[in-house]
Amino acid sequence: MELVDHLFRREHGRIIATLVRVLGPRNLDLAEEAAQDALLRALELWPCSGLPANPSAWLIQTAKNRAIDALRRNRRDTGDSALLAIAAPEPAAEIDDQLATIRLCCHPALEPDLQVALTLQIVCGLNAREIARGFLLPESTIAQRLVRAKREIRDRGLGFDSPGALHSVLAVVYLLFNEGYAATRGDQWFRSDLCEEAVRLARLLCAHPDTARPPAFALAALLLFQASRLTARLDDAGDPLRLADQDRARWDHSLIAEGFRYLELAARGDTLSTYHLEAEIAAAHATAPSFELTDWYHIVHCYDELLRHRPSSVVRLNRAVALGYLDGPTAALHALSALESDPQLTHTHLLPAAQAEFHRQLGDRPAATSAYLSALERVRTSPERRFLERRLRELA
């Protein structure tokens, strides 16, 4: 089941793009339904018959067959042209299938929020619940956006010919990686398959002449720096490790080196995006010989710049934590207390968990205990719950 889910998520955008290219963007819903039917068929057959020799080709062909069946049932509405197009052999695509689909989903005629949500679903295979987590919005809101985006593509006749807005494309890849790097609920703290997919798409954007721009290079650098630490983020029991406790020898230094190559490309030109600043922060962690020798001054400075470019609750929270390692726990707690009324942070465990750690450093066990208990009331993933429970036990 896990293998099929991973394969389908990886191939989802390619299947959709293959079908939409021959059926036309107005049949996006049909392409989606056919792709989902192909997955269900795989789940029915593969556990008994085993994986086919070429699983990707099997999924695409099965999705095509499903689309053909649907077109035959509705021939009066669609005519024979779509049926002939999908049944006939296709010429080789001149551009990458997934990049073409991203262009469609990020069409400038769509509002930015619709672009991002649609691309996460169509290209990356995320469902409405997973997308809602990234947006910190109700699932029903995301579902409405997806319906609206597909309706606009159909009714306005939008196609693949637009290059799309690069900032929306980058936002898609960024959100996809974040969903994989730190899940907001469930039994997994992170999902390496989503992180790998985001890195793959970032490399694709950097390699294509239409999207190879400094912000794309900066995003690729950021994701590679972050991905380099994935295997070191869990202990032998599968529980989360703080950055301070990670074995840096387990970091993937080939990914770090690749990240610096992209960071060098990102520095060419006069563009400074938020991805540049976040990549600088990640680079500071990647080059630090130890947690104690991290350049916290530079990291706090980058967060200050981020707040000028894109103020957000998460950036303020991360800056407060970095400030604590620069100026001490009292400075951190003062900055964190200013965020207690922030509506974006009231439902997440991150703020009280950070407060607990700095109270702990000050030796204030009652305050640390209270903050850990508050964090436990809000935490939504099992690994992070175990981590907080262990930290709380250590106080005793």
N, C-alpha and C positions, 0 to 999 in steps of 0.2 A: 504493500500500500504506500509506504513512504517513498520507495523508488519510483512508483508510477506518478505520485504527486510531484516529486522533484522533476521528473522528465517532462510531465505535462506543463508545469510552470515554465520550464526552460523553453519549451517548444510552442507555448500558447501564442505568443506574438507572431511567430512564423506561420502557424496554421491560419490565424486570422488574416494575416497579410496576403497569404496565398489565395484565400477565398475571396477577400474583398477586392483584390486586384482584378480578378476575372468577373466577379459579380457586380462590382461597383460599390462605392461607399454607402449608397442608400440601402444596401442589403447587409449592413453591419450586424443587425440583430440576427439574421439568418446565419451569418458566418459564426457568430458566437454560439448559437444553438447547436450548429453542426460540430463545433469544436468540443462543446460539453458532451454531446452524444458520443463522440469518439472516446473521450476519457471514460465515460460510463461503460462503454463496450470493452475497453481495455481492462477495467476493473473486474468485469464479468469473466473475461476469457483468460487473461494472462496468469492468474493464480493457478489455473488448471493446466493450460497448455504451455506455459512458460513464455519468456520474452521472445518476440519475433527477431529475426536476424537483424532487421533495421527498424527499431521501434519508432524512430522519428518519421520515417517514410510510411510506416503502418498507420500512425495517427493521422497524418495528412491525407492519405488515401481514404481512410475510413471517414474522415470529416467531409471529404469531397463526395463520397457516396451518399452520406446523409443529406448533404445539400442538394444533390441531384434528386433524391427521393422527394424532398420538400418542394423543389421546383416543379417536378412532375405533378404533384398534387395540386399545385397552385398555378398551373400553366396559363390559365385564363388571365391571371393578374400580371404575371411576369413576361409572358410570351416565350418564344422558343430561343431567343438570342442568348439569354443568360444560361439556359440549359446547355446549349451548344458550346458556349464559351468554357464552362467548367468541365464539360465532358471531353473537350478536345485537348490534345497535348499542348502544353504551354511553352512559349519561348523562354529562354533563360532571362531572369530579371536583371536589368542593368544596374539597379541599386539594391542595397541590402533591404530585405523584406521588412525587418523590424524598424529600420530607420524610416522607411516609407510610411509605416503605420504610425510612428511617432509624429511624423509631419502632419498626417491627417488629424490625429488626436490633438495636436498643438496648433491647429489652424488659427491664424490671427482673428478670424471672425468669431471664434469662441471666447468666452470670458476666461481669464487665467485659471480660476478655480475649476471650471469645467474641463479645461485642457489637462490639468494635472490629474484630476480624479479619473478621467476617461483613459488616459495613458496608463495609469497604474492598473486599471482593470484589463484593458485590451492587450497591452504589450506585455505586462508583467504578470498577469494572471491573478492579481490580488482581488479578493472579494470586498464587498462594501464594508464589512466589519473591520477588516484589516486597514482599509483606506481611512475609515473614520478614526482609527487610533492615531494615524499619522497627522490628521488634521485637528485632533482633539475636539471632534464634533460628533453629534449623534449619528448613528448608523442610518436613520431615516433621512437625515439631511443629505448624506452622501448618495443614497439611493435615488433621491429626487434629482440631484445634480447629474447622475449618470443617465437617467431617462431623458432629461432635458438636453444634454449634450448630443445624444444619439438622434433625438428628434430634430435638432438644429442641423446636424450633418445631412439627414435625409431631406428635410424640407427645403434647405437652402442650397442643396446640390454641391456641398463642399467636396473637394477631391484631394488627390495626392500632390497636386502641382505646387502647393505653397510650401516654402521652406519651414514655416512655423516660427514661432518666437523662441530663440535659443534659451532665454531665461526660463521659459516654461519647461522646456525639455530637460534642462539641468535640474530644475526643481523636482521633476519626476524622479530622476535617478537619485537625487539626494534623499528624498523621502523614502524611496525603496530601500536604500542602504540603512537608513535610520530604523526602519521597521525591523530589518534583520538584525541590526547591531544591538538593539535594546528593546525587546518585545515588552509591551505594556501589560500583558496578561498571559496566563497559561502555564504550562509545565516547562517551557524552554526560556532561558534568559536571552539567548540570541539564536538566530537562524542563519547558519552559514550559507545555505542555498540562496537566500535573498541577497546577502552581501555579495556573493560571487556573481549573481546576475547583475547587480548594480555596477560592480567593477567591470564586468564584460561590456555593458552598455556604455560606460564612461570611456573605455578604450575605443569602442566603435566610434563614438562622437569625436574623439581626438584624431582618429584616422581618416575621417571623411572630410573632404575639402570644404563642404558647406558648413561644418560645425567645428572645425579645428580652430578654436579661438582661445585667447588667454583664460577666460572663465572656465572653459571646458577642461583645459590643462590643469587649472587650479583644483577643480573638483576631482579630477582623476587622482591628483597627488593626495588630496585629503582622504579619499576613500582607500587608497593603497596604504597610507600610513596607519589608518584605523584598522584595516583588514589584517595588517601584519601582526596584530596583537591577539587575534581571535583565539588561537589555540592555547594561549597563556592566560586567558581570562577565567578559567575554571580550575579548581583543584582536583585532586585525584578522585574525590567523591562526587564531582560534578557540580560543586557549589561555586558561586562567584568569588573571585579574588579582586581585592582593591588594586588599583594601579601600583600603589606602594608595595604590595606583596607579590607582584608578578615576577617570575623568573625571566629576565630580559634576554637570556640566552635562548629562550623558546620563541622569541619573536622572529618572524620571517624576514630576514634581512635582505632577501632578494626583492621582496615587495617594497621595502623601505628604499632601496636603491632605485627601483623603478619610479617610486613616488618623487624622489629628488630630481629625476630626469624630467618628469612632467612639471615640477615646480620651477625648474630652470626655464622651460618653454613658456610657462605662465608669466614669468617676469619680463618677457619681451613685449614691448609696447607700453602704453601709458594707462592700461586698464587696471583698476583695483576693485575687485568684487569681494563680496563677503566670503566667497570660497577661497580667495587668496588669504584672507585673514585667518579663517579656520584651518587652512592648510599650514599656515605659519605656526599656529598653536600645536597642531599635531606633529609638525616637524621638530618643534622644541622638545616634545616628549620623546620622539623617536631617537634623537641624538643625545639625550641626557644619559650619562653613564650610570646614574642611579636616581631614585626618586628624590633623594635629598639634594642632589646636585642639579636638579631641573632649574632652568632659567625662568623662575616665576615672575621676575620683573618684566621680562619680554612678553610672557603670556598674559599678565594683567594689562599691559599696554595694548596688546592685540584685542582683548575683550573690550577695552575702552573704545577702540576704533570700531569694533563691531557694533557697539551700542550707538555710535554716531551714524553708522550706515543702516543698521537694521535692529532697532531696539526691540527686545523681546524678553519675556519672563525667564526663559531658559538661559539666555545669555547673561542676564543679571545674576541668576543663581550660580552659574558656572564662574562668573567673575568673583562673586563673594567667596566661593570655595578657594579659588586661586589666590585671592587676597589673604586668606587665612594662612596659606603656606608661605606667603611673602612677609606679612606683617604680624602674624600670630593669630591664635584662635579668638582672642577678644575682638580683633578687627573683623574677623569673619562673622562672628555672632552678631555684631552690630549691623553689618550689611545684610545678613540673613533676616534679622528681625524686621527690617523695612519691607520684606517681601511677604510677610505673613497674611496680609490682606489682599494679595494678588489673586484674582479669581482663577487665573490659569494654573495656579499651583495648589489650590485648596484640595484638589482631588487626587494629587499624586503624593507618593511617599518621599519624594526626593528632598523636599525642603526639611521636614523633621529629621530625616536620616542624616542630612548634612549637619544640622544643629546638634544632633546626638554625638556625632564624631568629635566636634569641637568642644562640647561640654566635657566629653570624655578626656580630651587632651588637657583641659584645665583641672581635671580631677573632681569635677562636680558630678558625683554619681547620681544624686536624686534628679537633677535636671536632665542628665543623659538618659536615665531610665525612663523618665516621662516622655522624652522626645522619641526614644525607640518604640515605646508603646503606641505613640501617635502614628509613627511610620508604619507599624504593623497593622494598624486599622485601615491603612490606605493601600498597602502593597497589593499587587495583583498577579505577580508571578511566583510560582512555588520556589524556584531557586533563591530569589531575593528574600522571600519570607524566611527561608532557612538561614540565610546569611544574617538577617537582622536578629533572629532568635538566638543565633550563636553569639553575636556581639552582646546581646542583652545578658546572656548567661555569663559571659566573661566578666561583666561588671560585678557580679556577685562573688 
